[in-house]
């Protein structure tokens, strides 16, 4: 049964499935990058907190 309409529909479905998979992969990549950035920022803020906690300027202000 060689129906051109069915062939076009199959081709369209294949294209849609390909795009969906590409978008899922892009979303997963973005999610990984976001997690890495969040971890990096958490570490940076923690480092700044440690620096601020040990700031010698705090001691001079107390005197």
Predicted model as a PDB file, atoms N, CA, C, CB and O in Angstrom, pLDDT in the B-factor column:
MODEL        1                                                                  
ATOM      1  N   UNK A   1       0.828  -1.174   0.000  1.00 58.00           N  
ATOM      2  CA  UNK A   1       0.000   0.000   0.000  1.00 58.00           C  
ATOM      3  C   UNK A   1       0.876   1.242   0.000  1.00 58.00           C  
ATOM      4  CB  UNK A   1      -0.943  -0.005   1.198  1.00 58.00           C  
ATOM      5  O   UNK A   1       1.308   1.683   1.065  1.00 58.00           O  
ATOM      6  N   UNK A   2       1.142   1.804  -1.139  1.00 85.00           N  
ATOM      7  CA  UNK A   2       1.972   2.999  -1.277  1.00 85.00           C  
ATOM      8  C   UNK A   2       1.079   4.232  -1.379  1.00 85.00           C  
ATOM      9  CB  UNK A   2       2.897   2.891  -2.518  1.00 85.00           C  
ATOM     10  O   UNK A   2       0.687   4.655  -2.466  1.00 85.00           O  
ATOM     11  N   UNK A   3       0.777   4.782  -0.231  1.00 91.00           N  
ATOM     12  CA  UNK A   3      -0.061   5.972  -0.172  1.00 91.00           C  
ATOM     13  C   UNK A   3       0.838   7.170   0.130  1.00 91.00           C  
ATOM     14  CB  UNK A   3      -1.191   5.821   0.905  1.00 91.00           C  
ATOM     15  O   UNK A   3       1.457   7.215   1.194  1.00 91.00           O  
ATOM     16  N   UNK A   4       0.922   8.139  -0.779  1.00 94.00           N  
ATOM     17  CA  UNK A   4       1.804   9.294  -0.561  1.00 94.00           C  
ATOM     18  C   UNK A   4       1.436  10.092   0.691  1.00 94.00           C  
ATOM     19  CB  UNK A   4       1.763  10.209  -1.772  1.00 94.00           C  
ATOM     20  O   UNK A   4       2.321  10.640   1.348  1.00 94.00           O  
ATOM     21  N   UNK A   5       0.177  10.164   1.025  1.00 95.00           N  
ATOM     22  CA  UNK A   5      -0.226  10.905   2.222  1.00 95.00           C  
ATOM     23  C   UNK A   5       0.335  10.239   3.477  1.00 95.00           C  
ATOM     24  CB  UNK A   5      -1.765  10.999   2.310  1.00 95.00           C  
ATOM     25  O   UNK A   5       0.804  10.925   4.386  1.00 95.00           O  
ATOM     26  N   UNK A   6       0.290   8.925   3.531  1.00 95.00           N  
ATOM     27  CA  UNK A   6       0.824   8.203   4.687  1.00 95.00           C  
ATOM     28  C   UNK A   6       2.333   8.372   4.759  1.00 95.00           C  
ATOM     29  CB  UNK A   6       0.455   6.707   4.616  1.00 95.00           C  
ATOM     30  O   UNK A   6       2.894   8.527   5.844  1.00 95.00           O  
ATOM     31  N   UNK A   7       2.988   8.341   3.612  1.00 95.00           N  
ATOM     32  CA  UNK A   7       4.437   8.543   3.575  1.00 95.00           C  
ATOM     33  C   UNK A   7       4.798   9.933   4.099  1.00 95.00           C  
ATOM     34  CB  UNK A   7       4.975   8.356   2.139  1.00 95.00           C  
ATOM     35  O   UNK A   7       5.767  10.078   4.845  1.00 95.00           O  
ATOM     36  N   UNK A   8       4.033  10.951   3.719  1.00 96.00           N  
ATOM     37  CA  UNK A   8       4.287  12.314   4.203  1.00 96.00           C  
ATOM     38  C   UNK A   8       4.044  12.409   5.709  1.00 96.00           C  
ATOM     39  CB  UNK A   8       3.393  13.328   3.457  1.00 96.00           C  
ATOM     40  O   UNK A   8       4.801  13.055   6.434  1.00 96.00           O  
ATOM     41  N   UNK A   9       2.988  11.760   6.161  1.00 97.00           N  
ATOM     42  CA  UNK A   9       2.717  11.761   7.597  1.00 97.00           C  
ATOM     43  C   UNK A   9       3.836  11.071   8.374  1.00 97.00           C  
ATOM     44  CB  UNK A   9       1.380  11.075   7.884  1.00 97.00           C  
ATOM     45  O   UNK A   9       4.258  11.561   9.421  1.00 97.00           O  
ATOM     46  N   UNK A  10       4.308   9.957   7.875  1.00 97.00           N  
ATOM     47  CA  UNK A  10       5.425   9.257   8.528  1.00 97.00           C  
ATOM     48  C   UNK A  10       6.670  10.138   8.572  1.00 97.00           C  
ATOM     49  CB  UNK A  10       5.739   7.937   7.794  1.00 97.00           C  
ATOM     50  O   UNK A  10       7.365  10.188   9.587  1.00 97.00           O  
ATOM     51  N   UNK A  11       6.948  10.827   7.476  1.00 97.00           N  
ATOM     52  CA  UNK A  11       8.107  11.717   7.431  1.00 97.00           C  
ATOM     53  C   UNK A  11       7.938  12.862   8.433  1.00 97.00           C  
ATOM     54  CB  UNK A  11       8.306  12.276   6.002  1.00 97.00           C  
ATOM     55  O   UNK A  11       8.889  13.240   9.117  1.00 97.00           O  
ATOM     56  N   UNK A  12       6.731  13.407   8.514  1.00 98.00           N  
ATOM     57  CA  UNK A  12       6.474  14.495   9.459  1.00 98.00           C  
ATOM     58  C   UNK A  12       6.628  14.018  10.899  1.00 98.00           C  
ATOM     59  CB  UNK A  12       5.068  15.071   9.243  1.00 98.00           C  
ATOM     60  O   UNK A  12       7.209  14.716  11.730  1.00 98.00           O  
ATOM     61  N   UNK A  13       6.116  12.847  11.188  1.00 98.00           N  
ATOM     62  CA  UNK A  13       6.242  12.288  12.536  1.00 98.00           C  
ATOM     63  C   UNK A  13       7.715  12.078  12.878  1.00 98.00           C  
ATOM     64  CB  UNK A  13       5.464  10.951  12.652  1.00 98.00           C  
ATOM     65  O   UNK A  13       8.140  12.358  13.999  1.00 98.00           O  
ATOM     66  N   UNK A  14       8.481  11.595  11.930  1.00 98.00           N  
ATOM     67  CA  UNK A  14       9.908  11.387  12.151  1.00 98.00           C  
ATOM     68  C   UNK A  14      10.605  12.711  12.460  1.00 98.00           C  
ATOM     69  CB  UNK A  14      10.550  10.721  10.923  1.00 98.00           C  
ATOM     70  O   UNK A  14      11.442  12.780  13.360  1.00 98.00           O  
ATOM     71  N   UNK A  15      10.262  13.756  11.717  1.00 98.00           N  
ATOM     72  CA  UNK A  15      10.860  15.076  11.965  1.00 98.00           C  
ATOM     73  C   UNK A  15      10.478  15.597  13.349  1.00 98.00           C  
ATOM     74  CB  UNK A  15      10.416  16.081  10.882  1.00 98.00           C  
ATOM     75  O   UNK A  15      11.323  16.124  14.074  1.00 98.00           O  
ATOM     76  N   UNK A  16       9.216  15.450  13.708  1.00 98.00           N  
ATOM     77  CA  UNK A  16       8.760  15.911  15.030  1.00 98.00           C  
ATOM     78  C   UNK A  16       9.483  15.149  16.130  1.00 98.00           C  
ATOM     79  CB  UNK A  16       7.228  15.735  15.178  1.00 98.00           C  
ATOM     80  O   UNK A  16       9.932  15.750  17.106  1.00 98.00           O  
ATOM     81  N   UNK A  17       9.601  13.846  15.986  1.00 98.00           N  
ATOM     82  CA  UNK A  17      10.303  13.039  16.995  1.00 98.00           C  
ATOM     83  C   UNK A  17      11.759  13.469  17.119  1.00 98.00           C  
ATOM     84  CB  UNK A  17      10.225  11.543  16.639  1.00 98.00           C  
ATOM     85  O   UNK A  17      12.303  13.519  18.222  1.00 98.00           O  
ATOM     86  N   UNK A  18      12.389  13.778  15.994  1.00 98.00           N  
ATOM     87  CA  UNK A  18      13.792  14.220  16.002  1.00 98.00           C  
ATOM     88  C   UNK A  18      13.922  15.553  16.755  1.00 98.00           C  
ATOM     89  CB  UNK A  18      14.330  14.366  14.542  1.00 98.00           C  
ATOM     90  O   UNK A  18      14.832  15.726  17.566  1.00 98.00           O  
ATOM     91  N   UNK A  19      13.017  16.479  16.484  1.00 98.00           N  
ATOM     92  CA  UNK A  19      13.056  17.781  17.158  1.00 98.00           C  
ATOM     93  C   UNK A  19      12.800  17.628  18.649  1.00 98.00           C  
ATOM     94  CB  UNK A  19      12.025  18.738  16.544  1.00 98.00           C  
ATOM     95  O   UNK A  19      13.458  18.276  19.462  1.00 98.00           O  
ATOM     96  N   UNK A  20      11.858  16.782  19.009  1.00 98.00           N  
ATOM     97  CA  UNK A  20      11.564  16.550  20.432  1.00 98.00           C  
ATOM     98  C   UNK A  20      12.810  16.009  21.128  1.00 98.00           C  
ATOM     99  CB  UNK A  20      10.370  15.558  20.602  1.00 98.00           C  
ATOM    100  O   UNK A  20      13.147  16.454  22.225  1.00 98.00           O  
ATOM    101  N   UNK A  21      13.484  15.071  20.511  1.00 98.00           N  
ATOM    102  CA  UNK A  21      14.693  14.498  21.116  1.00 98.00           C  
ATOM    103  C   UNK A  21      15.790  15.555  21.235  1.00 98.00           C  
ATOM    104  CB  UNK A  21      15.198  13.297  20.285  1.00 98.00           C  
ATOM    105  O   UNK A  21      16.492  15.603  22.245  1.00 98.00           O  
ATOM    106  N   UNK A  22      15.944  16.395  20.226  1.00 98.00           N  
ATOM    107  CA  UNK A  22      16.944  17.470  20.286  1.00 98.00           C  
ATOM    108  C   UNK A  22      16.627  18.435  21.425  1.00 98.00           C  
ATOM    109  CB  UNK A  22      17.003  18.233  18.944  1.00 98.00           C  
ATOM    110  O   UNK A  22      17.523  18.865  22.151  1.00 98.00           O  
ATOM    111  N   UNK A  23      15.366  18.769  21.574  1.00 98.00           N  
ATOM    112  CA  UNK A  23      14.976  19.690  22.652  1.00 98.00           C  
ATOM    113  C   UNK A  23      15.167  19.062  24.023  1.00 98.00           C  
ATOM    114  CB  UNK A  23      13.521  20.122  22.483  1.00 98.00           C  
ATOM    115  O   UNK A  23      15.564  19.739  24.971  1.00 98.00           O  
ATOM    116  N   UNK A  24      14.887  17.782  24.127  1.00 98.00           N  
ATOM    117  CA  UNK A  24      15.124  17.091  25.411  1.00 98.00           C  
ATOM    118  C   UNK A  24      16.611  17.098  25.749  1.00 98.00           C  
ATOM    119  CB  UNK A  24      14.595  15.630  25.357  1.00 98.00           C  
ATOM    120  O   UNK A  24      16.998  17.331  26.895  1.00 98.00           O  
ATOM    121  N   UNK A  25      17.430  16.841  24.750  1.00 98.00           N  
ATOM    122  CA  UNK A  25      18.880  16.842  24.968  1.00 98.00           C  
ATOM    123  C   UNK A  25      19.362  18.243  25.353  1.00 98.00           C  
ATOM    124  CB  UNK A  25      19.620  16.349  23.701  1.00 98.00           C  
ATOM    125  O   UNK A  25      20.193  18.390  26.249  1.00 98.00           O  
ATOM    126  N   UNK A  26      18.840  19.270  24.676  1.00 98.00           N  
ATOM    127  CA  UNK A  26      19.223  20.641  24.999  1.00 98.00           C  
ATOM    128  C   UNK A  26      18.777  21.005  26.412  1.00 98.00           C  
ATOM    129  CB  UNK A  26      18.622  21.621  23.981  1.00 98.00           C  
ATOM    130  O   UNK A  26      19.516  21.663  27.145  1.00 98.00           O  
ATOM    131  N   UNK A  27      17.581  20.584  26.795  1.00 98.00           N  
ATOM    132  CA  UNK A  27      17.079  20.872  28.141  1.00 98.00           C  
ATOM    133  C   UNK A  27      17.931  20.171  29.198  1.00 98.00           C  
ATOM    134  CB  UNK A  27      15.605  20.436  28.271  1.00 98.00           C  
ATOM    135  O   UNK A  27      18.228  20.747  30.245  1.00 98.00           O  
ATOM    136  N   UNK A  28      18.316  18.938  28.923  1.00 98.00           N  
ATOM    137  CA  UNK A  28      19.162  18.196  29.867  1.00 98.00           C  
ATOM    138  C   UNK A  28      20.528  18.869  30.004  1.00 98.00           C  
ATOM    139  CB  UNK A  28      19.334  16.726  29.407  1.00 98.00           C  
ATOM    140  O   UNK A  28      21.070  18.965  31.105  1.00 98.00           O  
ATOM    141  N   UNK A  29      21.076  19.331  28.890  1.00 98.00           N  
ATOM    142  CA  UNK A  29      22.369  20.028  28.918  1.00 98.00           C  
ATOM    143  C   UNK A  29      22.247  21.318  29.719  1.00 98.00           C  
ATOM    144  CB  UNK A  29      22.866  20.331  27.480  1.00 98.00           C  
ATOM    145  O   UNK A  29      23.115  21.630  30.535  1.00 98.00           O  
ATOM    146  N   UNK A  30      21.182  22.060  29.491  1.00 98.00           N  
ATOM    147  CA  UNK A  30      20.964  23.305  30.228  1.00 98.00           C  
ATOM    148  C   UNK A  30      20.795  23.025  31.722  1.00 98.00           C  
ATOM    149  CB  UNK A  30      19.728  24.046  29.681  1.00 98.00           C  
ATOM    150  O   UNK A  30      21.297  23.777  32.557  1.00 98.00           O  
ATOM    151  N   UNK A  31      20.100  21.961  32.052  1.00 98.00           N  
ATOM    152  CA  UNK A  31      19.912  21.597  33.452  1.00 98.00           C  
ATOM    153  C   UNK A  31      21.248  21.269  34.114  1.00 98.00           C  
ATOM    154  CB  UNK A  31      18.956  20.404  33.570  1.00 98.00           C  
ATOM    155  O   UNK A  31      21.491  21.665  35.254  1.00 98.00           O  
ATOM    156  N   UNK A  32      22.123  20.539  33.396  1.00 98.00           N  
ATOM    157  CA  UNK A  32      23.454  20.226  33.945  1.00 98.00           C  
ATOM    158  C   UNK A  32      24.276  21.495  34.136  1.00 98.00           C  
ATOM    159  CB  UNK A  32      24.208  19.247  33.020  1.00 98.00           C  
ATOM    160  O   UNK A  32      24.939  21.666  35.158  1.00 98.00           O  
ATOM    161  N   UNK A  33      24.229  22.384  33.144  1.00 98.00           N  
ATOM    162  CA  UNK A  33      24.982  23.645  33.249  1.00 98.00           C  
ATOM    163  C   UNK A  33      24.468  24.484  34.412  1.00 98.00           C  
ATOM    164  CB  UNK A  33      24.885  24.449  31.934  1.00 98.00           C  
ATOM    165  O   UNK A  33      25.256  25.103  35.128  1.00 98.00           O  
ATOM    166  N   UNK A  34      23.157  24.508  34.604  1.00 98.00           N  
ATOM    167  CA  UNK A  34      22.575  25.260  35.705  1.00 98.00           C  
ATOM    168  C   UNK A  34      23.039  24.695  37.040  1.00 98.00           C  
ATOM    169  CB  UNK A  34      21.046  25.241  35.621  1.00 98.00           C  
ATOM    170  O   UNK A  34      23.378  25.449  37.952  1.00 98.00           O  
ATOM    171  N   UNK A  35      23.055  23.384  37.153  1.00 98.00           N  
ATOM    172  CA  UNK A  35      23.502  22.749  38.394  1.00 98.00           C  
ATOM    173  C   UNK A  35      24.966  23.078  38.676  1.00 98.00           C  
ATOM    174  CB  UNK A  35      23.306  21.225  38.319  1.00 98.00           C  
ATOM    175  O   UNK A  35      25.336  23.349  39.819  1.00 98.00           O  
ATOM    176  N   UNK A  36      25.793  23.053  37.639  1.00 98.00           N  
ATOM    177  CA  UNK A  36      27.209  23.394  37.811  1.00 98.00           C  
ATOM    178  C   UNK A  36      27.361  24.846  38.243  1.00 98.00           C  
ATOM    179  CB  UNK A  36      27.991  23.143  36.508  1.00 98.00           C  
ATOM    180  O   UNK A  36      28.152  25.149  39.136  1.00 98.00           O  
ATOM    181  N   UNK A  37      26.611  25.741  37.617  1.00 98.00           N  
ATOM    182  CA  UNK A  37      26.679  27.155  37.973  1.00 98.00           C  
ATOM    183  C   UNK A  37      26.208  27.367  39.408  1.00 98.00           C  
ATOM    184  CB  UNK A  37      25.836  27.998  37.002  1.00 98.00           C  
ATOM    185  O   UNK A  37      26.816  28.128  40.161  1.00 98.00           O  
ATOM    186  N   UNK A  38      25.118  26.691  39.785  1.00 98.00           N  
ATOM    187  CA  UNK A  38      24.606  26.814  41.149  1.00 98.00           C  
ATOM    188  C   UNK A  38      25.658  26.340  42.151  1.00 98.00           C  
ATOM    189  CB  UNK A  38      23.299  26.006  41.317  1.00 98.00           C  
ATOM    190  O   UNK A  38      25.856  26.982  43.183  1.00 98.00           O  
ATOM    191  N   UNK A  39      26.332  25.228  41.862  1.00 98.00           N  
ATOM    192  CA  UNK A  39      27.377  24.727  42.755  1.00 98.00           C  
ATOM    193  C   UNK A  39      28.540  25.702  42.847  1.00 98.00           C  
ATOM    194  CB  UNK A  39      27.876  23.367  42.279  1.00 98.00           C  
ATOM    195  O   UNK A  39      29.059  25.960  43.933  1.00 98.00           O  
ATOM    196  N   UNK A  40      28.945  26.240  41.707  1.00 98.00           N  
ATOM    197  CA  UNK A  40      30.050  27.207  41.686  1.00 98.00           C  
ATOM    198  C   UNK A  40      29.690  28.455  42.487  1.00 98.00           C  
ATOM    199  CB  UNK A  40      30.404  27.592  40.234  1.00 98.00           C  
ATOM    200  O   UNK A  40      30.504  28.959  43.261  1.00 98.00           O  
ATOM    201  N   UNK A  41      28.481  28.946  42.301  1.00 98.00           N  
ATOM    202  CA  UNK A  41      28.052  30.139  43.027  1.00 98.00           C  
ATOM    203  C   UNK A  41      27.933  29.856  44.522  1.00 98.00           C  
ATOM    204  CB  UNK A  41      26.714  30.646  42.478  1.00 98.00           C  
ATOM    205  O   UNK A  41      28.249  30.719  45.341  1.00 98.00           O  
ATOM    206  N   UNK A  42      27.487  28.671  44.882  1.00 97.00           N  
ATOM    207  CA  UNK A  42      27.400  28.301  46.299  1.00 97.00           C  
ATOM    208  C   UNK A  42      28.790  28.312  46.923  1.00 97.00           C  
ATOM    209  CB  UNK A  42      26.743  26.906  46.467  1.00 97.00           C  
ATOM    210  O   UNK A  42      28.972  28.806  48.036  1.00 97.00           O  
ATOM    211  N   UNK A  43      29.762  27.770  46.211  1.00 96.00           N  
ATOM    212  CA  UNK A  43      31.136  27.766  46.707  1.00 96.00           C  
ATOM    213  C   UNK A  43      31.694  29.182  46.810  1.00 96.00           C  
ATOM    214  CB  UNK A  43      32.024  26.920  45.797  1.00 96.00           C  
ATOM    215  O   UNK A  43      32.378  29.513  47.778  1.00 96.00           O  
ATOM    216  N   UNK A  44      31.402  30.015  45.816  1.00 96.00           N  
ATOM    217  CA  UNK A  44      31.904  31.395  45.825  1.00 96.00           C  
ATOM    218  C   UNK A  44      31.301  32.183  46.985  1.00 96.00           C  
ATOM    219  CB  UNK A  44      31.585  32.095  44.487  1.00 96.00           C  
ATOM    220  O   UNK A  44      32.010  32.921  47.670  1.00 96.00           O  
ATOM    221  N   UNK A  45      30.021  32.032  47.205  1.00 96.00           N  
ATOM    222  CA  UNK A  45      29.368  32.752  48.310  1.00 96.00           C  
ATOM    223  C   UNK A  45      29.903  32.249  49.647  1.00 96.00           C  
ATOM    224  CB  UNK A  45      27.823  32.580  48.249  1.00 96.00           C  
ATOM    225  O   UNK A  45      30.115  33.041  50.565  1.00 96.00           O  
ATOM    226  N   UNK A  46      30.120  30.958  49.766  1.00 94.00           N  
ATOM    227  CA  UNK A  46      30.682  30.410  51.005  1.00 94.00           C  
ATOM    228  C   UNK A  46      32.087  30.969  51.246  1.00 94.00           C  
ATOM    229  CB  UNK A  46      30.722  28.861  50.948  1.00 94.00           C  
ATOM    230  O   UNK A  46      32.442  31.294  52.379  1.00 94.00           O  
ATOM    231  N   UNK A  47      32.876  31.079  50.188  1.00 94.00           N  
ATOM    232  CA  UNK A  47      34.215  31.649  50.319  1.00 94.00           C  
ATOM    233  C   UNK A  47      34.139  33.108  50.753  1.00 94.00           C  
ATOM    234  CB  UNK A  47      34.984  31.529  48.993  1.00 94.00           C  
ATOM    235  O   UNK A  47      34.906  33.544  51.612  1.00 94.00           O  
ATOM    236  N   UNK A  48      33.227  33.853  50.171  1.00 94.00           N  
ATOM    237  CA  UNK A  48      33.049  35.254  50.573  1.00 94.00           C  
ATOM    238  C   UNK A  48      32.590  35.351  52.028  1.00 94.00           C  
ATOM    239  CB  UNK A  48      32.029  35.954  49.650  1.00 94.00           C  
ATOM    240  O   UNK A  48      33.040  36.226  52.768  1.00 94.00           O  
ATOM    241  N   UNK A  49      31.709  34.464  52.428  1.00 94.00           N  
ATOM    242  CA  UNK A  49      31.264  34.446  53.830  1.00 94.00           C  
ATOM    243  C   UNK A  49      32.443  34.203  54.771  1.00 94.00           C  
ATOM    244  CB  UNK A  49      30.185  33.359  54.043  1.00 94.00           C  
ATOM    245  O   UNK A  49      32.555  34.837  55.820  1.00 94.00           O  
ATOM    246  N   UNK A  50      33.325  33.270  54.379  1.00 92.00           N  
ATOM    247  CA  UNK A  50      34.502  32.994  55.220  1.00 92.00           C  
ATOM    248  C   UNK A  50      35.417  34.215  55.280  1.00 92.00           C  
ATOM    249  CB  UNK A  50      35.284  31.768  54.682  1.00 92.00           C  
ATOM    250  O   UNK A  50      35.947  34.542  56.342  1.00 92.00           O  
ATOM    251  N   UNK A  51      35.603  34.885  54.155  1.00 93.00           N  
ATOM    252  CA  UNK A  51      36.450  36.081  54.123  1.00 93.00           C  
ATOM    253  C   UNK A  51      35.850  37.163  55.009  1.00 93.00           C  
ATOM    254  CB  UNK A  51      36.618  36.601  52.675  1.00 93.00           C  
ATOM    255  O   UNK A  51      36.559  37.791  55.795  1.00 93.00           O  
ATOM    256  N   UNK A  52      34.552  37.380  54.884  1.00 92.00           N  
ATOM    257  CA  UNK A  52      33.882  38.407  55.672  1.00 92.00           C  
ATOM    258  C   UNK A  52      33.948  38.060  57.160  1.00 92.00           C  
ATOM    259  CB  UNK A  52      32.416  38.567  55.219  1.00 92.00           C  
ATOM    260  O   UNK A  52      34.152  38.942  57.994  1.00 92.00           O  
ATOM    261  N   UNK A  53      33.780  36.802  57.490  1.00 93.00           N  
ATOM    262  CA  UNK A  53      33.800  36.374  58.896  1.00 93.00           C  
ATOM    263  C   UNK A  53      35.164  36.609  59.523  1.00 93.00           C  
ATOM    264  CB  UNK A  53      33.423  34.895  59.012  1.00 93.00           C  
ATOM    265  O   UNK A  53      35.254  36.819  60.733  1.00 93.00           O  
ATOM    266  N   UNK A  54      36.220  36.577  58.733  1.00 90.00           N  
ATOM    267  CA  UNK A  54      37.576  36.762  59.257  1.00 90.00           C  
ATOM    268  C   UNK A  54      38.116  38.146  58.934  1.00 90.00           C  
ATOM    269  CB  UNK A  54      38.512  35.699  58.694  1.00 90.00           C  
ATOM    270  O   UNK A  54      39.327  38.359  58.987  1.00 90.00           O  
ATOM    271  N   UNK A  55      37.264  39.071  58.607  1.00 75.00           N  
ATOM    272  CA  UNK A  55      37.696  40.410  58.188  1.00 75.00           C  
ATOM    273  C   UNK A  55      38.317  41.162  59.360  1.00 75.00           C  
ATOM    274  CB  UNK A  55      36.507  41.211  57.613  1.00 75.00           C  
ATOM    275  O   UNK A  55      37.653  41.393  60.370  1.00 75.00           O  
ATOM    276  N   UNK A  56      39.599  41.548  59.232  1.00 72.00           N  
ATOM    277  CA  UNK A  56      40.248  42.284  60.327  1.00 72.00           C  
ATOM    278  C   UNK A  56      39.619  43.667  60.534  1.00 72.00           C  
ATOM    279  CB  UNK A  56      41.749  42.435  60.044  1.00 72.00           C  
ATOM    280  O   UNK A  56      39.789  44.254  61.602  1.00 72.00           O  
ATOM    281  N   UNK A  57      38.907  44.194  59.554  1.00 69.00           N  
ATOM    282  CA  UNK A  57      38.247  45.485  59.717  1.00 69.00           C  
ATOM    283  C   UNK A  57      37.185  45.406  60.800  1.00 69.00           C  
ATOM    284  CB  UNK A  57      37.623  45.944  58.394  1.00 69.00           C  
ATOM    285  O   UNK A  57      36.894  46.407  61.455  1.00 69.00           O  
ATOM    286  N   UNK A  58      36.609  44.245  60.996  1.00 58.00           N  
ATOM    287  CA  UNK A  58      35.625  44.075  62.059  1.00 58.00           C  
ATOM    288  C   UNK A  58      36.251  44.345  63.428  1.00 58.00           C  
ATOM    289  CB  UNK A  58      35.031  42.661  62.016  1.00 58.00           C  
ATOM    290  O   UNK A  58      35.612  44.944  64.294  1.00 58.00           O  
ATOM    291  N   UNK A  59      37.486  43.910  63.626  1.00 58.00           N  
ATOM    292  CA  UNK A  59      38.168  44.093  64.894  1.00 58.00           C  
ATOM    293  C   UNK A  59      38.454  45.565  65.146  1.00 58.00           C  
ATOM    294  CB  UNK A  59      39.461  43.290  64.923  1.00 58.00           C  
ATOM    295  O   UNK A  59      38.298  46.036  66.272  1.00 58.00           O  
ATOM    296  N   UNK A  60      38.869  46.299  64.125  1.00 57.00           N  
ATOM    297  CA  UNK A  60      39.194  47.706  64.317  1.00 57.00           C  
ATOM    298  C   UNK A  60      37.936  48.534  64.605  1.00 57.00           C  
ATOM    299  CB  UNK A  60      39.915  48.253  63.081  1.00 57.00           C  
ATOM    300  O   UNK A  60      38.009  49.555  65.289  1.00 57.00           O  
ATOM    301  N   UNK A  61      36.810  48.105  64.095  1.00 58.00           N  
ATOM    302  CA  UNK A  61      35.568  48.822  64.344  1.00 58.00           C  
ATOM    303  C   UNK A  61      35.083  48.607  65.771  1.00 58.00           C  
ATOM    304  CB  UNK A  61      34.496  48.383  63.355  1.00 58.00           C  
ATOM    305  O   UNK A  61      34.371  49.447  66.321  1.00 58.00           O  
ATOM    306  N   UNK A  62      35.465  47.490  66.368  1.00 57.00           N  
ATOM    307  CA  UNK A  62      35.028  47.191  67.735  1.00 57.00           C  
ATOM    308  C   UNK A  62      35.781  48.056  68.749  1.00 57.00           C  
ATOM    309  CB  UNK A  62      35.237  45.695  68.052  1.00 57.00           C  
ATOM    310  O   UNK A  62      35.244  48.352  69.816  1.00 57.00           O  
ATOM    311  N   UNK A  63      36.998  48.460  68.441  1.00 53.00           N  
ATOM    312  CA  UNK A  63      37.828  49.238  69.381  1.00 53.00           C  
ATOM    313  C   UNK A  63      37.464  50.667  69.432  1.00 53.00           C  
ATOM    314  CB  UNK A  63      39.257  49.132  69.031  1.00 53.00           C  
ATOM    315  O   UNK A  63      38.075  51.434  70.176  1.00 53.00           O  
TER     316      UNK A  63                                                      
ENDMDL                                                                          
END                                                                             
